[in-house]
Amino acid sequence: MEGIKTFMLVLMLAILAGLSHHARAATQSPWCAARCVAPKCHVTSRDFCKTHPGTVYEPKGGFCGCCPGCVRYVDVGGSCSDPRLNGFYVKCRNSTCNNDTKKCEASG
């Protein structure tokens, strides 16, 4: 009887681990999922962002969310077309980037 309980517990944990992995992978693009397995992050500390004034250090602020990033927030009407290079990113503050105009627009 004890062996069955142990087997069921192990089986349940394996199922939960699989569901957790599936849910996490479903939120990322295949490109990001592959790179987040063993990421090579440009940003390694808050001090790195200090070399780029106007940015804010975010622990999961990189493009895929598995690396830290230095983020410059842009308000509505601002340009969100800056390149995403070497750990520096542009994100719209309380708005959405319009991919056609490359401008931050009010959400909703």
N, C-alpha and C positions, 0 to 999 in steps of 0.2 A: 504494500500500500504506500509506503514511504517513497519508493521508486517512482510510482505514478505521479505523486504530488510534485516531486522534483522535476520530472519530465514535463508536466503541465506548466510549471513555473518557468522553466527554460524556454518552452515553446511560446508562452505569452510574452516573455521579454524579447525574444527574437522577432515576433510579429510587431511589437511596439517599436523596436529599433528600425525595422524595415519601413513602417509607416512614417516614422519621423524623418528618415532619410528621403523617402518619396515626397513628403510635403515640402521639405527644404529644397529639393532639386526642382520641384514643380514651379517654384517662385523665381528661379534663375533661368537665364537663357543657357543653352548648351555651351556656348562660348565661355560664359562666366563660371558655370559649374565645373568645367574642365580646368580652368585657371585657379579656382579656389581650393582644389585638392591640395596643392602645395604652392601657395602664392609666393611670388617674389615682389614684395612691397617696396615702393620707392620711399614712402614716408615711414620713418622708423621711430619718430618721437615728436613731441610738441615743438621742440626747438627747431625742427626742420621747417615748420610752418612760419616761424619767426623770420625766416629769410625771404618771405614773400608777404610784405605788409598788406593788410586788408583781408587776409584769409583767417579762417578759424579751423583749428584742429578738430577733426571728428574721428573717433576710433573706428567706425565702420563707414567712413565718408568716401571711400574710393568708388570707382565706377561699378564694381560688382558687389560691393558691400563686405568683402572679406579682408580688405586692407584699410588702414587708416588713410585719411586724405586731408588735404588743406583746401577748404571750401571758401569760395568768395560768393556771398549771397547777393543776389540782384533783385531789385524791387520791380513792380509792374512797370512795363515800358522799357526796361533795361535789356541789354543784349545778353542772350544766353548762348551765343555761338562761339565763345572762347574755346580754344582747343583744350582737350583734357590730356595734358602731358605731364609725365613724371610726378604724379600724385597731386597735382593742382587741378581743381574742378570748379565749375560755376554751377550754382543751383539757384532756381527762382525761389524767393522768399514769399511764402504764403500765396503762391501763384504757380502757373504751369508754363513750361517752355513750348511755344508754338514752333514746331519743326519747320514750317514753311517760311515764317517771317523771322525766325530766330530771335523773337522778343518774348519777354515774360508777360503773360496775360492773366487777368483775374480768373480764378477758378470758379466753376459753377455758374 
